[in-house]
Amino acid sequence: MSENIISSDLLVVGAGIAGITAAVEAAETGASVILVEKNPYIGGKVAQFNKYFPKMCPPACGLEINTRRLRTNPSIKLYTMAEVTSVKKTDEKINIILKLKPRYVNNRCTNCGDCVKVCPQFRKNDFNYSMNETTSIYLPYENAYPAQYVIDKETCLGETCSECVDICKYQAIDLNEKEKIISLETKAVIWAVGWDPYDAKNLDLLGYGQYPDVITNVMMERLASVDGPTKGEIIRPSTGEKVNSIAFVQCAGSRDENHLNYCSSVCCMASLKQTKYIREQNPDAVIHVYYIDVRSNGLLEDFYNSVQDDEKIHFHRGKVAKVIQDQSSKKLIVEAENSLTGTLKQNAVELVVLATGMKPATADIRIDKSSFDENGFLKINGTIGCGVITKPKDVAATVREATGSVLKVIQNIGRN
Amino acid sequence: MSSENKVGVYLCSGCGLNESINFDELTKVAAEENKVPVCKVNQWLCNEENIKVMKDEIKAESLNRVVIGACSQRFLSDVFNFGEDVFVDRVNLRENVAWTHKPNDEDTQMLANDYLRMGIAKVNNCEIPEPFQKDINETILVVGGGITGITSALAAAKSGSSVVLIEKSDRLGGWLNSIYKTEPFHYPYTEPEIPEKEKLISELKSNDNIKIYTSCTINKITGEPGNFNVTLSNPANESIIVGSIIQATGSLPYNADKLGVLGYGKFDKVMTGVQFEEYFINGKELLNGGPVKSVAFIQCAGSRDKMHLPYCSSTCCANSLKQALYVREKYPDALVYIIYKDIRTPAHLEHFYKRVQDEDNIFFTKGDVINVESTDDDLISIDIDNTLLGDKIQIRSDIVVLATGTVPSTLVGKPESGEQDDESDGKTLDGKKAAQSAETGAKILNLSYRQGTDLPTLKYGYPDSHYICFPYETRRTGIYAAGSVRYPMDFETCKEDAYGAALKAVQVIYNAKKGKAVHPRSGDESYPDFFLQRCTQCKRCTEECPFGTLDEDEKGTPLPNLTRCRRCGICLGACPERIISFKDYSIQMISSMIKAVDIPDEFEEKPRILAFLCENDAYPSLDLAGRYRLQYDPNIRVIPVRCLGSVNVVWIADALSRGFDGVIMIGCKYGDDYQCHFIKGSELASKRMENVQEKLKQLVLEPERVKLITLSIDEYKQIPEIFNSFVEEIVEMGFNPYKGM
């Protein structure tokens, strides 16, 4: 049996920017690495972002370099659509069981795209937070790595249809592919499972799910992206028209005892960045930002200053109490309270962006629950994690922590 | 063409390529025109069985050069890999030809033919890189004995490295010596923590892998990663050899003498947060033991202030919250006021903020301090404007604490209009001037590099790097900044940062031993070769290398330090004598590709445009244009380059004298928010455009025939417009008069 077990020095769980960084930094220091990712593509949230603050540069740029480092390094083995289902530690090694979900498209796929032309079924595009659809056989996004299609079995008609199987010249599609279980053996694990946006449906007074023109900050990233559902045009979902007035609701679910009692760290900068998306597309748009504290720590202050220089961006201190719709104008009324004066302020806007926070994606993680605090963050202990699993943080801090986590691994397992 | 080269051409007609391109013609280009001994077409080149057949054939025919005419080089690089002895080039017939041009069109076919010619020329003018071999020292030097330095030294030593740590003062610990407690970094993140200074220092001292020098600075560093020769000040002129360096020289408080407007220096009861902390470390009584009824903290004292430090110092909010608790503990009846702009306690520190808010007698006031005075009853009055209530208010307090910010130690010794900036005691700093200049004038590392003594910095004196995606990659290979010298950060972040820098310090040595490049061309075994007999000492290469790879002898001849090199080829682009080359990237290689293009005579009315695309961003962007099947003019011939900065003017001259009608260069954005992975490449390319214009003048050609465009990777939709409009401009200008000459 043991010869069938795949072994490595290091297992990295999660191939977002944290996991990718940890994997390439480790491999470039001589470690053999298995990198596992639950999505059919790598890049995680970063792949869905339009720009990074404060440089306003595309994440695809750094991701391109990292993907090149990853795909050209023979010391890294990548599994996508993979989930760690068991972690068993012995004195010398760690035994891992990995569940590989069927992709239904193998690595013979050449990306020719013929299958999409014949697929009669559609699915909601989760990459774009369901703001549009793709065919049931799809590429997660155009620049996805691995550049390999995948089938959504929920909506696929299966063998009764088989159009894609018939048209594929490269025998790349197997509608009967089964889930696989594989065993791995490793000396160390880095957990980099990332985060989920806080579910805005929990914020019932803020109108998400009730009014189509209330969206979240992560949706805004996709709306602004050139490969997003609107090809980069920021529009009012209810009308499809360009946006002339917009409100950003900060701490939507963060710093709130009823939701997330911590600060999600990045939402201030994310909204400041998004004001620039709006401004670039509409020089006249009026923008309101409702905040408790603007947290543009460190040198990011320069960016905040540059946003404050924009005369059509108004900052209001106060937590938004509710968002309702004006029946006649169909505009959204944002009502905020000044906590000191107790006065209510109202503004009518066409689009509301909820700056929802980050929740660590650790609910299903297979390690001892005592390693986590009640919010799901990894406490400082022997378990090595990086990225939002330890605390909410931005990309720069994630990369820093991911790089450092590799040294911790080398301390434990030695060098090759 | 080397006679030892034996070339095989393998063409893929799948993915719809056969519906667009005539493969018989392509085969003729390879087999007849270029006399390639092996040329095969397969309708599914990448399938496992065929790859096996190819591998066998390559071996049987002893091919050492293979041209794959199929999809982009960004796909299947592992599949089309035939071992170390076979040089492979990818001719992108899919994204660059079939998917982006009219099928079965004469112009499309000409494009495919030319790309194949260029690929064959390329492999015939390349050699397979062999890594250099050098003796590599594996010791890591840590500069600075504060929290970051100690942590990184221990981190590296525990991972098996030998470490030398130097500290300029006579005492280890840095800021740890000036701290009673830190803000909470451990669950549940609510109570200040006693830092483990003694434990860390004793661990450091007892680690056999670590050698410590105190009262020690660096007189000089020569050499390169794997072989830095470091001359120390104490013991005088002792020199040590190390492999890599971590700069953990920390930060200093902003000079409060500049804060007279907040009462500092005027009133004894106005002190800095650092001074306030001292009372608690030493158990000294505030106000000489008199009653303390109130303490007011003024946040952002000298930070977030255009007159002082425009940036946020990041740590002062949590620091004052912590000190507010000191007051509550020692003087239970005292009132505490915290006057702030925004309370910045990100992530888990929010729990701490909440806990301090829940404490009795601590009052938070948002507003701007406009005046600080002493009162008749010997209190300090603070006038505050822009409060949330909209009114001006006044707070009176026994003691005022200024939460001063942080300035990187790179600014020590920075000359300020003729005078030394560290006028006082070397313990505080004025970062205001630094806001205007990236030149710090620091002399910490004392590198005897041609390009200066220390790490190049961004504005405010923080070391330059791709600080979002690749924060450790400074512009001096093998030297990594960490901790508060790199960015304003708290103790816990400094510790994390120390680990990251330690990993990079270990990694650079690992790769130097193997003769491999580090980021971003990780693993590249090629390196620049200098044919110095023909060097004219123009110094362009030594000036332009963004990583300070090249030193100079007294005449100005470059002295390469190969382990400093990042293989961008910017030196190759700079050299007017064309004496710099890589085995797999050279003047000759690209020139041969340019010459391989078939230039139709002017009567055919087919312009030819040469395009140099940065392979890091512009080329992937072109690939994406292909994936979206965006159509563009078929008269463009694209050559991917390592960096736009590696484009030598001679290639442009070659192209124009060969009859190309125009040349376009597309690279990364430059400027303050540069995206160039080699920091300066695209900027240098744009500066060299002056030389290009000079060249055009000599050739009596219009300056508009050569154009430079910057493009982000996500701007692929602009590519057709960029290409098409350039071709239109050129056509309007008329054909290159050198055509056919």
HADDOCK unambig.tbl for C-alpha pairs under 7 A between the chains (distance, minus, plus):
assign (segid A and resid 28 and name CA) (segid B and resid 507 and name CA) 6.80 0.50 0.50
assign (segid A and resid 29 and name CA) (segid B and resid 507 and name CA) 4.88 0.50 0.50
assign (segid A and resid 29 and name CA) (segid B and resid 510 and name CA) 6.20 0.50 0.50
assign (segid A and resid 55 and name CA) (segid B and resid 673 and name CA) 5.33 0.50 0.50
assign (segid A and resid 58 and name CA) (segid B and resid 714 and name CA) 6.51 0.50 0.50
assign (segid A and resid 60 and name CA) (segid B and resid 713 and name CA) 6.66 0.50 0.50
assign (segid A and resid 61 and name CA) (segid B and resid 617 and name CA) 6.30 0.50 0.50
assign (segid A and resid 61 and name CA) (segid B and resid 713 and name CA) 5.89 0.50 0.50
assign (segid A and resid 62 and name CA) (segid B and resid 469 and name CA) 5.89 0.50 0.50
assign (segid A and resid 65 and name CA) (segid B and resid 520 and name CA) 6.86 0.50 0.50
assign (segid A and resid 65 and name CA) (segid B and resid 616 and name CA) 6.96 0.50 0.50
assign (segid A and resid 69 and name CA) (segid B and resid 522 and name CA) 6.68 0.50 0.50
assign (segid A and resid 72 and name CA) (segid B and resid 78 and name CA) 6.95 0.50 0.50
assign (segid A and resid 108 and name CA) (segid B and resid 47 and name CA) 6.68 0.50 0.50
assign (segid A and resid 112 and name CA) (segid B and resid 15 and name CA) 5.06 0.50 0.50
assign (segid A and resid 143 and name CA) (segid B and resid 624 and name CA) 6.98 0.50 0.50
assign (segid A and resid 262 and name CA) (segid B and resid 347 and name CA) 5.71 0.50 0.50
assign (segid A and resid 262 and name CA) (segid B and resid 348 and name CA) 5.80 0.50 0.50
assign (segid A and resid 262 and name CA) (segid B and resid 350 and name CA) 5.38 0.50 0.50
assign (segid A and resid 262 and name CA) (segid B and resid 351 and name CA) 6.37 0.50 0.50
assign (segid A and resid 263 and name CA) (segid B and resid 346 and name CA) 5.37 0.50 0.50
assign (segid A and resid 263 and name CA) (segid B and resid 347 and name CA) 4.53 0.50 0.50
assign (segid A and resid 263 and name CA) (segid B and resid 348 and name CA) 6.84 0.50 0.50
assign (segid A and resid 263 and name CA) (segid B and resid 350 and name CA) 5.81 0.50 0.50
assign (segid A and resid 264 and name CA) (segid B and resid 346 and name CA) 6.92 0.50 0.50
assign (segid A and resid 264 and name CA) (segid B and resid 347 and name CA) 5.50 0.50 0.50
assign (segid A and resid 265 and name CA) (segid B and resid 346 and name CA) 4.93 0.50 0.50
assign (segid A and resid 265 and name CA) (segid B and resid 347 and name CA) 5.37 0.50 0.50
assign (segid A and resid 293 and name CA) (segid B and resid 342 and name CA) 4.83 0.50 0.50
assign (segid A and resid 293 and name CA) (segid B and resid 343 and name CA) 6.06 0.50 0.50
assign (segid A and resid 294 and name CA) (segid B and resid 342 and name CA) 6.14 0.50 0.50
assign (segid A and resid 295 and name CA) (segid B and resid 344 and name CA) 5.41 0.50 0.50
assign (segid A and resid 297 and name CA) (segid B and resid 312 and name CA) 5.61 0.50 0.50
assign (segid A and resid 297 and name CA) (segid B and resid 314 and name CA) 5.22 0.50 0.50
assign (segid A and resid 297 and name CA) (segid B and resid 344 and name CA) 6.95 0.50 0.50
assign (segid A and resid 298 and name CA) (segid B and resid 311 and name CA) 5.92 0.50 0.50
assign (segid A and resid 298 and name CA) (segid B and resid 312 and name CA) 4.50 0.50 0.50
assign (segid A and resid 298 and name CA) (segid B and resid 313 and name CA) 5.34 0.50 0.50
assign (segid A and resid 298 and name CA) (segid B and resid 314 and name CA) 5.10 0.50 0.50
assign (segid A and resid 298 and name CA) (segid B and resid 488 and name CA) 5.73 0.50 0.50
assign (segid A and resid 299 and name CA) (segid B and resid 311 and name CA) 5.09 0.50 0.50
assign (segid A and resid 299 and name CA) (segid B and resid 312 and name CA) 6.24 0.50 0.50
assign (segid A and resid 301 and name CA) (segid B and resid 311 and name CA) 5.22 0.50 0.50
assign (segid A and resid 301 and name CA) (segid B and resid 312 and name CA) 5.93 0.50 0.50
assign (segid A and resid 302 and name CA) (segid B and resid 311 and name CA) 6.38 0.50 0.50
assign (segid A and resid 340 and name CA) (segid B and resid 388 and name CA) 6.90 0.50 0.50
assign (segid A and resid 340 and name CA) (segid B and resid 389 and name CA) 6.87 0.50 0.50
assign (segid A and resid 341 and name CA) (segid B and resid 389 and name CA) 6.34 0.50 0.50
assign (segid A and resid 379 and name CA) (segid B and resid 187 and name CA) 6.54 0.50 0.50
assign (segid A and resid 380 and name CA) (segid B and resid 186 and name CA) 6.85 0.50 0.50
assign (segid A and resid 391 and name CA) (segid B and resid 347 and name CA) 6.13 0.50 0.50
assign (segid A and resid 391 and name CA) (segid B and resid 348 and name CA) 6.86 0.50 0.50
assign (segid A and resid 392 and name CA) (segid B and resid 347 and name CA) 5.50 0.50 0.50
assign (segid A and resid 395 and name CA) (segid B and resid 468 and name CA) 6.35 0.50 0.50
assign (segid A and resid 396 and name CA) (segid B and resid 467 and name CA) 6.50 0.50 0.50
assign (segid A and resid 396 and name CA) (segid B and resid 468 and name CA) 4.37 0.50 0.50
assign (segid A and resid 396 and name CA) (segid B and resid 469 and name CA) 6.09 0.50 0.50
assign (segid A and resid 396 and name CA) (segid B and resid 471 and name CA) 6.73 0.50 0.50
assign (segid A and resid 399 and name CA) (segid B and resid 469 and name CA) 6.67 0.50 0.50
assign (segid A and resid 400 and name CA) (segid B and resid 471 and name CA) 6.79 0.50 0.50
assign (segid A and resid 400 and name CA) (segid B and resid 497 and name CA) 6.22 0.50 0.50
assign (segid A and resid 400 and name CA) (segid B and resid 500 and name CA) 5.88 0.50 0.50
assign (segid A and resid 401 and name CA) (segid B and resid 496 and name CA) 6.06 0.50 0.50
assign (segid A and resid 401 and name CA) (segid B and resid 500 and name CA) 6.67 0.50 0.50
assign (segid A and resid 403 and name CA) (segid B and resid 500 and name CA) 4.75 0.50 0.50
assign (segid A and resid 403 and name CA) (segid B and resid 503 and name CA) 6.76 0.50 0.50
assign (segid A and resid 404 and name CA) (segid B and resid 496 and name CA) 6.31 0.50 0.50
assign (segid A and resid 404 and name CA) (segid B and resid 497 and name CA) 6.85 0.50 0.50
assign (segid A and resid 404 and name CA) (segid B and resid 499 and name CA) 4.26 0.50 0.50
assign (segid A and resid 404 and name CA) (segid B and resid 500 and name CA) 3.55 0.50 0.50
assign (segid A and resid 404 and name CA) (segid B and resid 503 and name CA) 6.30 0.50 0.50
assign (segid A and resid 406 and name CA) (segid B and resid 503 and name CA) 6.90 0.50 0.50
assign (segid A and resid 407 and name CA) (segid B and resid 499 and name CA) 6.31 0.50 0.50
assign (segid A and resid 407 and name CA) (segid B and resid 503 and name CA) 5.18 0.50 0.50
assign (segid A and resid 410 and name CA) (segid B and resid 159 and name CA) 5.78 0.50 0.50
assign (segid A and resid 411 and name CA) (segid B and resid 158 and name CA) 5.72 0.50 0.50
assign (segid A and resid 411 and name CA) (segid B and resid 159 and name CA) 4.16 0.50 0.50
assign (segid A and resid 414 and name CA) (segid B and resid 159 and name CA) 6.43 0.50 0.50
